[in-house]
Amino acid sequence: MRVHTLTLNPAIDETITLDTLVPGDVHRAKSVRQNAGGKGINVASCLADWGVPVSAHGLLGTDNAAPFEALFAAKPITDAMVRVDGSTRVNLKLVDARGTTDINLDGLAVTDEVLATVLDGLAHMAATGDMVVLAGSLPPGCPPACYATQVARLRERGVHVLLDASGVPLARALAAPVMPHAIKPNRDELAAWAGEPLPDGAAVLAAARALHAGGVGLVVVSMGSEGALFVNADGAVHAQLALPHIASTVGAGDAMVAGLAAAHVAGLSLAETARLATAFAVAKLGMAGPNLPEKASVMALAQDVTIGARP
């Protein structure tokens, strides 16, 4: 089984570490790092570290494709990205002791012709039984229903679809006749879909179960320091792993998506999936860029994950 990731709006992530971010002040950076990124790219990178065969699909600007090409060659990741004229966007992540401030730019505008080339290539490469991860924001020119359309197209071909999106593209996908097999919203994204605040665990669980009842096979809700909720036909479990103080959680959500994909490839149970996906997310926290540590370190973390059944 191969996993394919789709990243229509990739980015070079420039992470700048500061002592303290003060609006309006002049700052001197403690460190600066650039990494090829975008949700699907990050997922592919973590899966390659785990040893899962993975292909990266999407769009890259020819002017600054080198960081992505270096990543694909080093892992290795099958490069199925379509090149277009221009530069891939650069997103800024300002990290200080209080957390991370993200400044995200619009991506390269996409034409109908280029979008069709990307999506037709993905549909051609993804074989029956493969998994596709549709991840991240959509670039200018891309129809808001893009993910909804691709979910139906891929499921018709017998492909397992995991969607990690937000805003209108997620809402359109969840209002479509054909649902993805799995989704991973965070608590705020789930609340936006529900149309109301989710003030406690019971409310989060009810909303997740409503999505499952509507046709999503696996609903995973990431809740930051409160862990994550996993709901499927076998029930619901809450997974959590106590963490020391950390300055940045950049990439943890994408690593969790990679853990979900790896668990699907391995055919794991709901509780085992929760352990592995949580371990992926936590293991990523200590790593620079879209990378995982050695497999033994991830497996050790997975054994320490606390799993609790939800009624």
Steps between C-alpha positions, in 0.01 A plus 500: 500500500624847409398830657458807280485853639348798322636847579349763274634790708851405618732741675856549604467535877742758641516456879647793692572448870489808725545566870166680523273622221388858571279663233653821370850426633818423308615142566822310456443138403662226707480261206345470156415178318332424167325174417298378205148481635127499453275250675522222243876545461545472877283188512697340215830579672396337828362194320826460309688511831273219621575292190160530328516529118368848425449731203461879519256667260417868459649821367848653523634828367807445284686797647552342843428129456849397618418453873213268411706305249775455758249370755346256253841365400624462855206308648418359232155626394367445147480846343170536315475878545407709197727801438357839410663837430571716805596447863342281766387718790714550811314487833645648819484332842611725786585291804553632853446366851124558476445302182496543123361787293426395142500739204369314197496642147280416202641235271550494126179554306389184324328470162237242414745334259780468757261379770365232266856386425574458871174326588500273194856396584398415855199299386719312251771411754275411794411132465209319657585441867745792519449793735483868406549781751336824386657768715522872552355820360406559138687755282336791319300382202423159648126432544389468865338165420829354373543259791135395491534416130823308553362298790222368276735439207756311706251296700339386175842357406525306826750738661496572875477876559621693805412872499680763710358840409317792658259782421286494188682208326436279806140617532434425133655155531290418806181618329560287190318173424822297522701537820873439555595187688682700769544860613714674762354835604625682806251608762440844346449353152250249637316780681484698175339200328258448790407868497532533878767503770620166635570594863582156637593143410139388482421765238809408294402133516142573392616702200753233398235231527264709286764514226555126527127437478496716187742270321856581609656169604764641736478840668811617686481826695831648613471705820853619572612434856171317565597224259283370217167326457462206258153384389408219260255212474677318785440782748689800632832535680690793644880498464741718695870518574633734767754745361762731644472868412574561133545826314346389171251243377574568132432190291343287773161487327655394171700233680178370657347472151808303392449275802140438395616407152771270636246334728265441207781344296577270794133410557501608864203500736343823629702499823823412318430775245453748784829396658700524179350827375553664839857374513568642151373842612704504820815361337490780242514766773866440564602503134590785267313501171252237379687206650452214747765351730604135476214249495599356840453843662151535351401151611623572853280810511205298372528265797475798735179638344205484738189356334157543652169375359224759463140399577 
